[in-house]
Amino acid sequence: MNDNKEKKKINILKGTVVSSKMNKTLVAKTVRTFMHPRFHKIMRSAKKYKVHDEHQEAKVGDMVEFYEGRPKSKTKYMYLKRIIKSNE
């Protein structure tokens, strides 16, 4: 057996906090821009992620960085890495 375990590359996302009313959970919205393959128009799509915030540091409007990890619940599988810019 080969004992060399390859580490999975951590996918880090950036987004703004939309809601932080849940206990140890925040909702972050990421916006992705891409060119439409047929019409060659710049499109924007947004997705919301539930992010685990252990110390409840982030507030609404903050720019945060988060990454994917093992699932905490049915819909929560992202973890807060750091707060990039505070909204205060």
C-alpha positions as CSV (number, residue, x, y, z in Angstrom):
1,M,0.0,0.0,0.0
2,N,1.1,3.5,-0.7
3,D,1.0,5.6,2.5
4,N,1.4,8.9,0.6
5,K,-1.9,10.6,1.0
6,E,-2.5,13.5,-1.4
7,K,-3.9,16.6,0.2
8,K,-7.0,18.0,-1.5
9,K,-6.7,21.6,-2.7
10,I,-8.8,23.9,-0.5
11,N,-11.2,25.9,-2.6
12,I,-11.4,29.4,-1.0
13,L,-14.3,31.6,-1.9
14,K,-15.0,35.3,-1.1
15,G,-18.4,36.8,-0.4
16,T,-20.4,39.3,1.5
17,V,-22.5,38.4,4.6
18,V,-26.2,38.6,3.9
19,S,-27.5,37.3,7.2
20,S,-25.9,36.4,10.6
21,K,-29.1,35.7,12.7
22,M,-28.6,32.0,13.1
23,N,-26.5,30.5,15.9
24,K,-22.9,30.0,14.8
25,T,-24.0,30.3,11.1
26,L,-23.9,33.1,8.6
27,V,-25.2,33.3,5.0
28,A,-22.6,34.6,2.5
29,K,-23.4,35.6,-1.1
30,T,-20.8,35.1,-3.8
31,V,-21.1,36.7,-7.3
32,R,-19.5,35.0,-10.3
33,T,-19.1,36.7,-13.7
34,F,-18.7,34.7,-16.9
35,M,-19.2,35.2,-20.6
36,H,-22.3,33.5,-22.2
37,P,-21.1,30.8,-24.6
38,R,-23.5,31.7,-27.4
39,F,-24.3,35.4,-27.0
40,H,-20.9,36.5,-25.7
41,K,-22.5,38.7,-23.1
42,I,-21.0,39.2,-19.6
43,M,-23.4,37.5,-17.2
44,R,-23.5,37.6,-13.4
45,S,-24.8,34.8,-11.2
46,A,-25.0,34.8,-7.4
47,K,-25.1,31.9,-5.0
48,K,-25.6,31.9,-1.2
49,Y,-23.7,29.6,1.1
50,K,-24.3,28.8,4.8
51,V,-21.0,29.2,6.5
52,H,-20.0,27.9,10.0
53,D,-18.8,30.8,12.2
54,E,-17.7,29.3,15.5
55,H,-17.1,32.5,17.4
56,Q,-19.9,34.6,15.7
57,E,-17.4,37.3,14.6
58,A,-18.9,38.3,11.2
59,K,-21.7,40.9,10.9
60,V,-24.0,41.8,8.0
61,G,-22.1,43.6,5.2
62,D,-18.7,42.2,6.0
63,M,-16.5,40.7,3.2
64,V,-15.5,37.2,4.3
65,E,-13.3,34.4,3.0
66,F,-14.5,30.8,3.5
67,Y,-13.6,27.3,2.4
68,E,-15.3,23.9,1.9
69,G,-15.0,21.2,4.5
70,R,-16.8,18.3,6.0
71,P,-20.6,18.8,6.4
72,K,-21.9,20.2,9.6
73,S,-25.5,19.7,8.7
74,K,-27.8,19.1,5.7
75,T,-27.0,22.4,4.0
76,K,-23.9,23.7,5.9
77,Y,-20.5,22.6,4.6
78,M,-18.5,25.8,4.5
79,Y,-16.2,27.2,7.2
80,L,-15.2,30.8,7.9
81,K,-11.5,31.4,7.3
82,R,-11.2,35.2,8.0
83,I,-13.0,38.5,7.7
84,I,-11.4,40.5,4.9
85,K,-13.2,43.8,5.4
86,S,-15.5,44.8,8.3
87,N,-18.5,46.9,7.7
88,E,-18.2,49.1,10.7
